[in-house]
Amino acid sequence: MRKILFHMALILILLSCEEKSDFTVESSATIRLVVEGMITNEIKQHSVKLSLPVKSLNERALPVSGAFVAITDQDTVFVLQEDTEEPGSYLTEHAIQGVFGKIYTLYIRIGEYEFSGSSYMVPVEPLQPVVITNCEEDGFYYLDTRELGDPFMMKIEYDWTFASECLESECMARSMVYHLNSIDVNEIFKPEQEIICFPAGTTIRRTKYSLNEDYQSYIRSMMNESNWRGGLFDVERGNIPTNMSVGAIGYFAAASVVSDSTVFQP
């Protein structure tokens, strides 16, 4: 009975929140929409970005405005509103928190077209202690990111704006680290990655995200098409998997998160 009431409520919301959109398609087989979204166990406004597909690597993606966007956990519907300062970016109306054990579904309606995708959270392991070693350049250091354990994705942000070594306008950097539960030849023989060297006094912020099996498959395919290309064993380009319904690409993820912040002093 509760599920019936839930779906009735969702239909009423959809019918009452229709907005004008210039969204058009060529055929039912056309990829119409690119989706980037994630819900986590952080208490914050969660976001979903919608854009049109691009045909070339350097082409700028056009945002999709005027969509109805909602996230549901089968008990509650969270309606997202388009950011007035960033077209194509949709935010939950209030700060919400995802919960482990629930399945989250993203629903998108643009005119007569509907798209949906579902995901679930898995636990995230605690962050391991920070390990920092010397860079080749005297007075600079780098962070060892070879953290093991369950699969994860980690965002690392560096800020040495207030360090004496900051002589330029931008003294910040960011990197992404991926640890998957499979051995990929392309990953082993991937091209050399840039090492971020930073001085003493740098603030290091780490944000670690859990990865379920489906999200790992998506990231693995993305890396094979981007960061891992140019190595000894490049594979033929292929379609990247998605958890979105027909007509959309990209991924809607659910992840558990842990984070920390360290001011490095040798």
CYANA upper distance limits for C-alpha pairs under 8 A (distance plus 0.5 A):
  1 MET  CA      5 LEU  CA      6.84
  2 ARG  CA      6 PHE  CA      6.58
  3 LYS  CA      7 HIS  CA      6.71
  3 LYS  CA     74 GLN  CA      7.91
  3 LYS  CA     75 ASP  CA      8.43
  4 ILE  CA      8 MET  CA      6.71
  5 LEU  CA      9 ALA  CA      6.62
  6 PHE  CA     10 LEU  CA      6.74
  6 PHE  CA     74 GLN  CA      7.74
  6 PHE  CA     75 ASP  CA      7.41
  6 PHE  CA     76 THR  CA      8.37
  7 HIS  CA     11 ILE  CA      6.69
  8 MET  CA     12 LEU  CA      6.82
  9 ALA  CA     13 ILE  CA      6.77
 10 LEU  CA     14 LEU  CA      6.71
 10 LEU  CA     77 VAL  CA      7.71
 11 ILE  CA     15 LEU  CA      6.69
 12 LEU  CA     16 SER  CA      6.71
 13 ILE  CA     17 CYS  CA      6.60
 14 LEU  CA     18 GLU  CA      7.07
 14 LEU  CA     68 PHE  CA      7.99
 17 CYS  CA     68 PHE  CA      7.30
 18 GLU  CA     67 ALA  CA      8.39
 18 GLU  CA     68 PHE  CA      7.12
 18 GLU  CA    111 GLY  CA      8.07
 19 GLU  CA     66 GLY  CA      6.11
 19 GLU  CA     67 ALA  CA      7.19
 19 GLU  CA     68 PHE  CA      7.69
 19 GLU  CA    111 GLY  CA      8.09
 20 LYS  CA     66 GLY  CA      6.50
 20 LYS  CA    111 GLY  CA      7.66
 21 SER  CA     65 SER  CA      7.33
 21 SER  CA     66 GLY  CA      5.61
 21 SER  CA     67 ALA  CA      7.50
 21 SER  CA    110 ILE  CA      7.19
 21 SER  CA    111 GLY  CA      6.84
 23 PHE  CA     64 VAL  CA      7.95
 23 PHE  CA    110 ILE  CA      7.32
 23 PHE  CA    111 GLY  CA      7.70
 25 VAL  CA     30 THR  CA      7.55
 25 VAL  CA     32 ARG  CA      6.87
 26 GLU  CA     30 THR  CA      6.94
 28 SER  CA    247 GLY  CA      7.71
 29 ALA  CA    247 GLY  CA      7.31
 30 THR  CA    247 GLY  CA      6.72
 31 ILE  CA     53 PRO  CA      7.84
 31 ILE  CA    246 VAL  CA      8.38
 31 ILE  CA    247 GLY  CA      5.11
 31 ILE  CA    248 ALA  CA      6.13
 31 ILE  CA    249 ILE  CA      7.58
 32 ARG  CA     52 LEU  CA      7.00
 32 ARG  CA     53 PRO  CA      7.43
 32 ARG  CA    247 GLY  CA      5.91
 32 ARG  CA    248 ALA  CA      6.33
 33 LEU  CA     50 LEU  CA      7.31
 33 LEU  CA     51 SER  CA      6.51
 33 LEU  CA     52 LEU  CA      5.67
 33 LEU  CA     53 PRO  CA      6.78
 33 LEU  CA    247 GLY  CA      7.16
 33 LEU  CA    248 ALA  CA      5.16
 33 LEU  CA    249 ILE  CA      6.84
 34 VAL  CA     50 LEU  CA      6.23
 34 VAL  CA     51 SER  CA      5.67
 34 VAL  CA     52 LEU  CA      6.27
 34 VAL  CA     53 PRO  CA      6.44
 34 VAL  CA    248 ALA  CA      6.28
 34 VAL  CA    249 ILE  CA      5.49
 34 VAL  CA    250 GLY  CA      5.90
 35 VAL  CA     48 VAL  CA      7.65
 35 VAL  CA     49 LYS  CA      6.43
 35 VAL  CA     50 LEU  CA      5.57
 35 VAL  CA     51 SER  CA      7.36
 35 VAL  CA    248 ALA  CA      7.49
 35 VAL  CA    249 ILE  CA      6.64
 35 VAL  CA    250 GLY  CA      5.24
 35 VAL  CA    251 TYR  CA      6.44
 35 VAL  CA    252 PHE  CA      7.51
 36 GLU  CA     48 VAL  CA      6.16
 36 GLU  CA     49 LYS  CA      5.56
 36 GLU  CA     50 LEU  CA      7.16
 36 GLU  CA    250 GLY  CA      6.36
 36 GLU  CA    251 TYR  CA      6.15
 36 GLU  CA    252 PHE  CA      6.62
 37 GLY  CA     47 SER  CA      6.54
 37 GLY  CA     48 VAL  CA      4.67
 37 GLY  CA     49 LYS  CA      6.72
 37 GLY  CA    251 TYR  CA      7.11
 37 GLY  CA    252 PHE  CA      5.23
 37 GLY  CA    253 ALA  CA      6.75
 38 MET  CA     46 HIS  CA      7.51
 38 MET  CA     47 SER  CA      7.35
 38 MET  CA     48 VAL  CA      7.41
 38 MET  CA    252 PHE  CA      6.04
 38 MET  CA    253 ALA  CA      5.01
 38 MET  CA    254 ALA  CA      6.00
 38 MET  CA    255 ALA  CA      7.88
 39 ILE  CA     46 HIS  CA      6.53
 39 ILE  CA     47 SER  CA      8.27
 39 ILE  CA     97 GLN  CA      8.30
 39 ILE  CA     98 GLY  CA      6.63
 39 ILE  CA    253 ALA  CA      6.91
 39 ILE  CA    254 ALA  CA      5.36
 39 ILE  CA    255 ALA  CA      7.03
 40 THR  CA     46 HIS  CA      8.42
 40 THR  CA     97 GLN  CA      7.06
 40 THR  CA     98 GLY  CA      5.61
 40 THR  CA     99 VAL  CA      8.23
 40 THR  CA    121 MET  CA      8.37
 40 THR  CA    254 ALA  CA      6.15
 40 THR  CA    255 ALA  CA      5.38
 40 THR  CA    256 SER  CA      6.00
 40 THR  CA    257 VAL  CA      7.08
 41 ASN  CA     97 GLN  CA      5.47
 41 ASN  CA     98 GLY  CA      4.88
 41 ASN  CA     99 VAL  CA      6.39
 41 ASN  CA    100 PHE  CA      8.19
 41 ASN  CA    255 ALA  CA      7.55
 41 ASN  CA    256 SER  CA      5.93
 41 ASN  CA    257 VAL  CA      6.85
 42 GLU  CA     96 ILE  CA      8.16
 42 GLU  CA     97 GLN  CA      5.95
 42 GLU  CA     98 GLY  CA      7.52
 42 GLU  CA    256 SER  CA      8.46
 42 GLU  CA    257 VAL  CA      7.45
 43 ILE  CA     95 ALA  CA      6.16
 43 ILE  CA     96 ILE  CA      5.73
 43 ILE  CA     97 GLN  CA      5.12
 43 ILE  CA     98 GLY  CA      8.42
 44 LYS  CA     94 HIS  CA      7.97
 44 LYS  CA     95 ALA  CA      4.58
 44 LYS  CA     96 ILE  CA      6.04
 44 LYS  CA     97 GLN  CA      7.29
 45 GLN  CA     91 LEU  CA      6.53
 45 GLN  CA     92 THR  CA      5.78
 45 GLN  CA     93 GLU  CA      7.56
 45 GLN  CA     94 HIS  CA      6.33
 45 GLN  CA     95 ALA  CA      4.83
 45 GLN  CA     96 ILE  CA      6.70
 46 HIS  CA     91 LEU  CA      6.17
 46 HIS  CA     92 THR  CA      6.10
 46 HIS  CA     95 ALA  CA      7.80
 46 HIS  CA     96 ILE  CA      7.83
 47 SER  CA     80 LEU  CA      8.30
 47 SER  CA     89 SER  CA      7.22
 47 SER  CA     90 TYR  CA      5.92
 47 SER  CA     91 LEU  CA      5.00
 47 SER  CA     92 THR  CA      7.07
 48 VAL  CA     89 SER  CA      6.36
 48 VAL  CA     90 TYR  CA      5.68
 48 VAL  CA     91 LEU  CA      7.15
 49 LYS  CA     63 PRO  CA      8.41
 49 LYS  CA     88 GLY  CA      6.12
 49 LYS  CA     89 SER  CA      4.95
 49 LYS  CA     90 TYR  CA      6.69
 50 LEU  CA     63 PRO  CA      6.45
 50 LEU  CA     64 VAL  CA      5.87
 50 LEU  CA     65 SER  CA      8.30
 50 LEU  CA     88 GLY  CA      5.65
 50 LEU  CA     89 SER  CA      6.98
 51 SER  CA     61 ALA  CA      6.59
 51 SER  CA     62 LEU  CA      5.92
 51 SER  CA     63 PRO  CA      4.65
 51 SER  CA     64 VAL  CA      5.38
 51 SER  CA     88 GLY  CA      6.93
 52 LEU  CA     61 ALA  CA      6.46
 52 LEU  CA     62 LEU  CA      5.96
 52 LEU  CA     63 PRO  CA      6.87
 52 LEU  CA     64 VAL  CA      7.11
 53 PRO  CA     61 ALA  CA      6.98
 53 PRO  CA     62 LEU  CA      8.38
 54 VAL  CA     59 GLU  CA      6.54
 54 VAL  CA     60 ARG  CA      7.56
 54 VAL  CA     61 ALA  CA      6.35
 55 LYS  CA     59 GLU  CA      7.46
 63 PRO  CA     87 PRO  CA      6.55
 63 PRO  CA     88 GLY  CA      4.98
 63 PRO  CA     89 SER  CA      8.34
 64 VAL  CA     87 PRO  CA      7.65
 64 VAL  CA     88 GLY  CA      5.28
 65 SER  CA     82 GLU  CA      7.92
 65 SER  CA     87 PRO  CA      6.50
 65 SER  CA     88 GLY  CA      5.51
 66 GLY  CA     82 GLU  CA      8.12
 66 GLY  CA    110 ILE  CA      7.68
 67 ALA  CA    108 ILE  CA      7.30
 67 ALA  CA    109 ARG  CA      6.32
 67 ALA  CA    110 ILE  CA      5.36
 67 ALA  CA    111 GLY  CA      8.18
 68 PHE  CA     80 LEU  CA      8.09
 68 PHE  CA     81 GLN  CA      8.50
 68 PHE  CA    108 ILE  CA      6.19
 68 PHE  CA    109 ARG  CA      5.58
 68 PHE  CA    110 ILE  CA      6.95
 69 VAL  CA     79 VAL  CA      6.67
 69 VAL  CA     80 LEU  CA      5.93
 69 VAL  CA     81 GLN  CA      7.92
 69 VAL  CA     90 TYR  CA      7.80
 69 VAL  CA    106 LEU  CA      7.89
 69 VAL  CA    107 TYR  CA      6.32
 69 VAL  CA    108 ILE  CA      5.17
 69 VAL  CA    109 ARG  CA      7.11
 70 ALA  CA     77 VAL  CA      7.11
 70 ALA  CA     78 PHE  CA      5.99
 70 ALA  CA     79 VAL  CA      4.83
 70 ALA  CA     80 LEU  CA      6.05
 70 ALA  CA    106 LEU  CA      6.43
 70 ALA  CA    107 TYR  CA      5.77
 70 ALA  CA    108 ILE  CA      7.15
 71 ILE  CA     77 VAL  CA      6.39
 71 ILE  CA     78 PHE  CA      5.61
 71 ILE  CA     79 VAL  CA      7.00
 71 ILE  CA     80 LEU  CA      8.23
 71 ILE  CA    104 TYR  CA      7.21
 71 ILE  CA    105 THR  CA      6.07
 71 ILE  CA    106 LEU  CA      5.07
 71 ILE  CA    107 TYR  CA      6.69
 72 THR  CA     76 THR  CA      6.09
 72 THR  CA     77 VAL  CA      4.98
 72 THR  CA     78 PHE  CA      6.53
 72 THR  CA    104 TYR  CA      6.18
 72 THR  CA    105 THR  CA      5.83
 72 THR  CA    106 LEU  CA      7.19
 73 ASP  CA     77 VAL  CA      7.55
 73 ASP  CA    102 LYS  CA      6.79
 73 ASP  CA    103 ILE  CA      6.27
 73 ASP  CA    104 TYR  CA      5.18
 73 ASP  CA    105 THR  CA      6.99
 74 GLN  CA    103 ILE  CA      8.15
 74 GLN  CA    104 TYR  CA      8.03
 78 PHE  CA     92 THR  CA      6.98
 78 PHE  CA     93 GLU  CA      8.16
 79 VAL  CA     92 THR  CA      6.55
 79 VAL  CA     93 GLU  CA      7.27
 80 LEU  CA     90 TYR  CA      5.98
 80 LEU  CA     91 LEU  CA      5.32
 80 LEU  CA     92 THR  CA      4.70
 80 LEU  CA     93 GLU  CA      6.38
 81 GLN  CA     90 TYR  CA      5.65
 81 GLN  CA     91 LEU  CA      5.81
 81 GLN  CA     92 THR  CA      6.83
 81 GLN  CA     93 GLU  CA      6.91
 82 GLU  CA     86 GLU  CA      8.27
 82 GLU  CA     87 PRO  CA      7.26
 82 GLU  CA     88 GLY  CA      7.18
 82 GLU  CA     89 SER  CA      6.19
 82 GLU  CA     90 TYR  CA      4.67
 82 GLU  CA     91 LEU  CA      6.77
 83 ASP  CA     87 PRO  CA      6.65
 83 ASP  CA     88 GLY  CA      7.98
 83 ASP  CA     89 SER  CA      6.13
 83 ASP  CA     90 TYR  CA      6.16
 83 ASP  CA     91 LEU  CA      7.08
 92 THR  CA     96 ILE  CA      8.12
 98 GLY  CA    254 ALA  CA      8.34
 99 VAL  CA    121 MET  CA      8.12
100 PHE  CA    120 TYR  CA      8.04
100 PHE  CA    121 MET  CA      5.93
100 PHE  CA    122 VAL  CA      7.18
100 PHE  CA    123 PRO  CA      7.86
100 PHE  CA    256 SER  CA      8.02
101 GLY  CA    120 TYR  CA      7.71
101 GLY  CA    121 MET  CA      7.26
101 GLY  CA    122 VAL  CA      8.39
102 LYS  CA    120 TYR  CA      6.81
102 LYS  CA    121 MET  CA      7.92
103 ILE  CA    118 SER  CA      7.22
103 ILE  CA    119 SER  CA      6.32
103 ILE  CA    120 TYR  CA      5.34
103 ILE  CA    121 MET  CA      8.24
104 TYR  CA    118 SER  CA      5.94
104 TYR  CA    119 SER  CA      5.92
104 TYR  CA    120 TYR  CA      6.63
104 TYR  CA    254 ALA  CA      7.75
105 THR  CA    116 SER  CA      7.32
105 THR  CA    117 GLY  CA      6.06
105 THR  CA    118 SER  CA      4.66
105 THR  CA    119 SER  CA      7.06
106 LEU  CA    116 SER  CA      5.86
106 LEU  CA    117 GLY  CA      5.81
106 LEU  CA    118 SER  CA      6.71
106 LEU  CA    252 PHE  CA      7.53
107 TYR  CA    114 GLU  CA      7.93
107 TYR  CA    115 PHE  CA      6.49
107 TYR  CA    116 SER  CA      5.04
107 TYR  CA    117 GLY  CA      7.43
108 ILE  CA    114 GLU  CA      6.16
108 ILE  CA    115 PHE  CA      5.59
108 ILE  CA    116 SER  CA      6.64
109 ARG  CA    113 TYR  CA      6.23
109 ARG  CA    114 GLU  CA      5.01
109 ARG  CA    115 PHE  CA      6.96
110 ILE  CA    114 GLU  CA      6.96
115 PHE  CA    244 MET  CA      7.30
115 PHE  CA    245 SER  CA      6.04
115 PHE  CA    246 VAL  CA      7.85
115 PHE  CA    247 GLY  CA      7.96
115 PHE  CA    248 ALA  CA      7.45
116 SER  CA    244 MET  CA      6.01
116 SER  CA    245 SER  CA      5.95
117 GLY  CA    243 ASN  CA      5.83
117 GLY  CA    244 MET  CA      4.76
117 GLY  CA    245 SER  CA      6.63
117 GLY  CA    251 TYR  CA      8.35
117 GLY  CA    252 PHE  CA      6.91
118 SER  CA    243 ASN  CA      7.14
118 SER  CA    244 MET  CA      7.99
118 SER  CA    252 PHE  CA      7.38
118 SER  CA    253 ALA  CA      8.25
119 SER  CA    243 ASN  CA      8.29
119 SER  CA    252 PHE  CA      7.26
119 SER  CA    253 ALA  CA      6.11
119 SER  CA    254 ALA  CA      6.05
120 TYR  CA    212 ASN  CA      7.89
120 TYR  CA    253 ALA  CA      7.87
120 TYR  CA    254 ALA  CA      5.72
120 TYR  CA    255 ALA  CA      7.75
121 MET  CA    210 SER  CA      7.92
121 MET  CA    211 LEU  CA      8.17
121 MET  CA    212 ASN  CA      7.30
121 MET  CA    254 ALA  CA      5.58
121 MET  CA    255 ALA  CA      5.30
121 MET  CA    256 SER  CA      6.55
122 VAL  CA    210 SER  CA      6.70
122 VAL  CA    211 LEU  CA      7.29
122 VAL  CA    212 ASN  CA      6.49
122 VAL  CA    255 ALA  CA      7.11
122 VAL  CA    256 SER  CA      6.98
123 PRO  CA    210 SER  CA      6.78
123 PRO  CA    255 ALA  CA      8.43
123 PRO  CA    256 SER  CA      6.33
124 VAL  CA    150 ASP  CA      8.18
124 VAL  CA    152 PHE  CA      8.09
124 VAL  CA    208 LYS  CA      8.17
124 VAL  CA    209 TYR  CA      7.11
124 VAL  CA    210 SER  CA      5.30
124 VAL  CA    256 SER  CA      6.08
124 VAL  CA    257 VAL  CA      6.89
124 VAL  CA    258 VAL  CA      7.69
125 GLU  CA    149 GLY  CA      8.04
125 GLU  CA    150 ASP  CA      7.50
125 GLU  CA    210 SER  CA      8.32
126 PRO  CA    258 VAL  CA      7.23
127 LEU  CA    208 LYS  CA      7.85
127 LEU  CA    258 VAL  CA      7.63
127 LEU  CA    259 SER  CA      7.91
127 LEU  CA    260 ASP  CA      8.47
128 GLN  CA    147 GLU  CA      7.49
130 VAL  CA    143 LEU  CA      7.90
130 VAL  CA    144 ASP  CA      8.20
131 VAL  CA    143 LEU  CA      6.55
131 VAL  CA    144 ASP  CA      5.98
131 VAL  CA    145 THR  CA      8.38
132 ILE  CA    141 TYR  CA      7.11
132 ILE  CA    142 TYR  CA      6.16
132 ILE  CA    143 LEU  CA      5.09
132 ILE  CA    144 ASP  CA      6.31
133 THR  CA    141 TYR  CA      6.14
133 THR  CA    142 TYR  CA      6.17
133 THR  CA    143 LEU  CA      7.08
133 THR  CA    144 ASP  CA      7.63
134 ASN  CA    138 ASP  CA      8.32
134 ASN  CA    139 GLY  CA      8.35
134 ASN  CA    140 PHE  CA      6.85
134 ASN  CA    141 TYR  CA      4.92
134 ASN  CA    142 TYR  CA      6.81
135 CYS  CA    139 GLY  CA      8.33
135 CYS  CA    140 PHE  CA      5.94
135 CYS  CA    141 TYR  CA      5.11
135 CYS  CA    142 TYR  CA      6.42
135 CYS  CA    197 CYS  CA      6.76
136 GLU  CA    140 PHE  CA      8.13
139 GLY  CA    199 PRO  CA      6.66
139 GLY  CA    200 ALA  CA      8.07
140 PHE  CA    197 CYS  CA      6.20
140 PHE  CA    198 PHE  CA      5.60
140 PHE  CA    199 PRO  CA      5.08
140 PHE  CA    200 ALA  CA      7.67
141 TYR  CA    197 CYS  CA      5.67
141 TYR  CA    198 PHE  CA      5.80
141 TYR  CA    199 PRO  CA      6.67
141 TYR  CA    200 ALA  CA      8.29
142 TYR  CA    195 ILE  CA      7.64
142 TYR  CA    196 ILE  CA      6.54
142 TYR  CA    197 CYS  CA      5.38
142 TYR  CA    198 PHE  CA      6.83
143 LEU  CA    196 ILE  CA      8.36
145 THR  CA    177 VAL  CA      7.72
147 GLU  CA    179 HIS  CA      8.48
148 LEU  CA    179 HIS  CA      7.96
150 ASP  CA    179 HIS  CA      8.31
150 ASP  CA    180 LEU  CA      8.30
150 ASP  CA    181 ASN  CA      7.74
150 ASP  CA    210 SER  CA      8.50
151 PRO  CA    178 TYR  CA      8.23
151 PRO  CA    179 HIS  CA      5.60
151 PRO  CA    180 LEU  CA      5.21
151 PRO  CA    181 ASN  CA      6.19
151 PRO  CA    210 SER  CA      7.10
151 PRO  CA    211 LEU  CA      6.39
151 PRO  CA    216 GLN  CA      8.44
152 PHE  CA    178 TYR  CA      6.55
152 PHE  CA    179 HIS  CA      5.79
152 PHE  CA    180 LEU  CA      7.20
152 PHE  CA    208 LYS  CA      7.09
152 PHE  CA    209 TYR  CA      6.00
152 PHE  CA    210 SER  CA      5.29
152 PHE  CA    211 LEU  CA      5.88
153 MET  CA    176 MET  CA      7.63
153 MET  CA    177 VAL  CA      6.24
153 MET  CA    178 TYR  CA      5.12
153 MET  CA    179 HIS  CA      6.90
153 MET  CA    208 LYS  CA      6.30
153 MET  CA    209 TYR  CA      5.59
153 MET  CA    210 SER  CA      7.10
153 MET  CA    211 LEU  CA      7.55
154 MET  CA    176 MET  CA      6.15
154 MET  CA    177 VAL  CA      5.52
154 MET  CA    178 TYR  CA      6.95
154 MET  CA    206 ARG  CA      7.25
154 MET  CA    207 THR  CA      5.96
154 MET  CA    208 LYS  CA      4.79
154 MET  CA    209 TYR  CA      6.56
155 LYS  CA    174 ARG  CA      7.75
155 LYS  CA    175 SER  CA      6.50
155 LYS  CA    176 MET  CA      5.22
155 LYS  CA    177 VAL  CA      7.03
155 LYS  CA    206 ARG  CA      6.33
155 LYS  CA    207 THR  CA      5.63
155 LYS  CA    208 LYS  CA      7.00
156 ILE  CA    174 ARG  CA      6.11
156 ILE  CA    175 SER  CA      5.79
156 ILE  CA    176 MET  CA      6.75
156 ILE  CA    177 VAL  CA      8.34
156 ILE  CA    204 ILE  CA      7.45
156 ILE  CA    205 ARG  CA      6.18
156 ILE  CA    206 ARG  CA      5.17
156 ILE  CA    207 THR  CA      7.02
157 GLU  CA    172 MET  CA      7.99
157 GLU  CA    173 ALA  CA      6.45
157 GLU  CA    174 ARG  CA      4.95
157 GLU  CA    175 SER  CA      7.15
157 GLU  CA    203 THR  CA      8.49
157 GLU  CA    204 ILE  CA      6.24
157 GLU  CA    205 ARG  CA      5.61
157 GLU  CA    206 ARG  CA      7.11
158 TYR  CA    172 MET  CA      5.87
158 TYR  CA    173 ALA  CA      5.59
158 TYR  CA    174 ARG  CA      6.59
158 TYR  CA    198 PHE  CA      8.29
158 TYR  CA    202 THR  CA      6.98
158 TYR  CA    203 THR  CA      6.28
158 TYR  CA    204 ILE  CA      5.36
158 TYR  CA    205 ARG  CA      7.15
159 ASP  CA    171 CYS  CA      6.68
159 ASP  CA    172 MET  CA      4.98
159 ASP  CA    173 ALA  CA      7.25
159 ASP  CA    202 THR  CA      5.91
159 ASP  CA    203 THR  CA      5.66
159 ASP  CA    204 ILE  CA      7.21
160 TRP  CA    165 GLU  CA      8.41
160 TRP  CA    166 CYS  CA      7.06
160 TRP  CA    171 CYS  CA      6.00
160 TRP  CA    172 MET  CA      6.72
160 TRP  CA    198 PHE  CA      7.72
160 TRP  CA    199 PRO  CA      7.54
160 TRP  CA    201 GLY  CA      6.88
160 TRP  CA    202 THR  CA      4.84
160 TRP  CA    203 THR  CA      6.92
161 THR  CA    166 CYS  CA      6.35
161 THR  CA    170 GLU  CA      7.89
161 THR  CA    171 CYS  CA      5.61
161 THR  CA    172 MET  CA      7.39
161 THR  CA    202 THR  CA      8.31
162 PHE  CA    166 CYS  CA      7.41
162 PHE  CA    201 GLY  CA      8.01
162 PHE  CA    202 THR  CA      8.50
163 ALA  CA    199 PRO  CA      7.73
163 ALA  CA    200 ALA  CA      7.62
163 ALA  CA    201 GLY  CA      6.15
163 ALA  CA    202 THR  CA      7.41
165 GLU  CA    199 PRO  CA      7.24
166 CYS  CA    170 GLU  CA      8.50
166 CYS  CA    171 CYS  CA      6.38
167 LEU  CA    171 CYS  CA      8.43
173 ALA  CA    196 ILE  CA      7.98
180 LEU  CA    216 GLN  CA      7.08
180 LEU  CA    220 ARG  CA      8.33
183 ILE  CA    187 GLU  CA      8.04
183 ILE  CA    188 ILE  CA      8.23
184 ASP  CA    188 ILE  CA      6.94
185 VAL  CA    189 PHE  CA      6.71
185 VAL  CA    233 PHE  CA      7.19
186 ASN  CA    190 LYS  CA      5.93
186 ASN  CA    224 ASN  CA      7.29
186 ASN  CA    228 TRP  CA      6.21
186 ASN  CA    229 ARG  CA      7.76
186 ASN  CA    231 GLY  CA      7.02
186 ASN  CA    232 LEU  CA      7.94
186 ASN  CA    233 PHE  CA      6.22
186 ASN  CA    234 ASP  CA      6.78
186 ASN  CA    235 VAL  CA      8.29
187 GLU  CA    224 ASN  CA      8.43
187 GLU  CA    228 TRP  CA      6.29
189 PHE  CA    228 TRP  CA      8.39
189 PHE  CA    231 GLY  CA      5.96
189 PHE  CA    232 LEU  CA      6.35
189 PHE  CA    233 PHE  CA      7.43
190 LYS  CA    227 ASN  CA      7.97
190 LYS  CA    228 TRP  CA      5.24
190 LYS  CA    229 ARG  CA      7.10
190 LYS  CA    230 GLY  CA      7.35
190 LYS  CA    231 GLY  CA      5.04
190 LYS  CA    232 LEU  CA      7.70
191 PRO  CA    227 ASN  CA      8.30
191 PRO  CA    228 TRP  CA      7.09
191 PRO  CA    229 ARG  CA      7.76
191 PRO  CA    230 GLY  CA      6.56
191 PRO  CA    231 GLY  CA      5.63
198 PHE  CA    202 THR  CA      7.19
200 ALA  CA    264 PHE  CA      6.28
200 ALA  CA    265 GLN  CA      5.71
200 ALA  CA    266 PRO  CA      7.06
201 GLY  CA    263 VAL  CA      6.42
201 GLY  CA    264 PHE  CA      5.83
201 GLY  CA    265 GLN  CA      6.23
202 THR  CA    263 VAL  CA      6.10
202 THR  CA    264 PHE  CA      5.98
202 THR  CA    265 GLN  CA      8.36
203 THR  CA    261 SER  CA      7.38
203 THR  CA    262 THR  CA      6.08
203 THR  CA    263 VAL  CA      4.79
203 THR  CA    264 PHE  CA      6.79
204 ILE  CA    261 SER  CA      6.11
204 ILE  CA    262 THR  CA      5.62
204 ILE  CA    263 VAL  CA      6.69
204 ILE  CA    264 PHE  CA      7.74
205 ARG  CA    259 SER  CA      7.77
205 ARG  CA    260 ASP  CA      6.33
205 ARG  CA    261 SER  CA      4.87
205 ARG  CA    262 THR  CA      6.97
206 ARG  CA    259 SER  CA      5.86
206 ARG  CA    260 ASP  CA      5.98
206 ARG  CA    261 SER  CA      6.93
207 THR  CA    257 VAL  CA      7.37
207 THR  CA    258 VAL  CA      6.45
207 THR  CA    259 SER  CA      4.80
207 THR  CA    260 ASP  CA      7.33
208 LYS  CA    257 VAL  CA      6.03
208 LYS  CA    258 VAL  CA      5.88
208 LYS  CA    259 SER  CA      6.58
209 TYR  CA    255 ALA  CA      6.30
209 TYR  CA    256 SER  CA      6.21
209 TYR  CA    257 VAL  CA      5.21
209 TYR  CA    258 VAL  CA      7.44
210 SER  CA    255 ALA  CA      5.74
210 SER  CA    256 SER  CA      5.82
210 SER  CA    257 VAL  CA      7.07
211 LEU  CA    215 TYR  CA      6.36
211 LEU  CA    216 GLN  CA      6.48
211 LEU  CA    255 ALA  CA      6.97
212 ASN  CA    216 GLN  CA      6.72
212 ASN  CA    255 ALA  CA      8.41
213 GLU  CA    217 SER  CA      6.94
214 ASP  CA    218 TYR  CA      6.98
214 ASP  CA    243 ASN  CA      8.36
215 TYR  CA    219 ILE  CA      6.73
215 TYR  CA    251 TYR  CA      8.39
215 TYR  CA    253 ALA  CA      7.36
216 GLN  CA    220 ARG  CA      6.45
217 SER  CA    221 SER  CA      6.74
217 SER  CA    241 PRO  CA      7.68
218 TYR  CA    222 MET  CA      6.72
218 TYR  CA    240 ILE  CA      7.01
218 TYR  CA    241 PRO  CA      6.01
218 TYR  CA    242 THR  CA      7.07
218 TYR  CA    251 TYR  CA      8.15
219 ILE  CA    223 MET  CA      6.56
220 ARG  CA    224 ASN  CA      6.71
221 SER  CA    225 GLU  CA      6.85
221 SER  CA    240 ILE  CA      6.04
221 SER  CA    241 PRO  CA      7.76
222 MET  CA    226 SER  CA      6.71
222 MET  CA    240 ILE  CA      7.08
223 MET  CA    227 ASN  CA      5.66
223 MET  CA    228 TRP  CA      5.97
223 MET  CA    229 ARG  CA      8.18
224 ASN  CA    228 TRP  CA      5.58
224 ASN  CA    229 ARG  CA      6.44
224 ASN  CA    234 ASP  CA      8.33
224 ASN  CA    235 VAL  CA      7.99
225 GLU  CA    229 ARG  CA      6.58
225 GLU  CA    237 ARG  CA      7.07
228 TRP  CA    234 ASP  CA      8.34
229 ARG  CA    234 ASP  CA      6.35
230 GLY  CA    234 ASP  CA      6.89
241 PRO  CA    249 ILE  CA      8.37
241 PRO  CA    250 GLY  CA      8.48
242 THR  CA    249 ILE  CA      6.24
242 THR  CA    250 GLY  CA      6.18
242 THR  CA    251 TYR  CA      6.03
243 ASN  CA    249 ILE  CA      8.44
243 ASN  CA    250 GLY  CA      8.19
243 ASN  CA    251 TYR  CA      6.36
243 ASN  CA    252 PHE  CA      7.38
244 MET  CA    248 ALA  CA      6.39
244 MET  CA    249 ILE  CA      6.77
244 MET  CA    250 GLY  CA      7.66
244 MET  CA    251 TYR  CA      6.98
244 MET  CA    252 PHE  CA      7.77
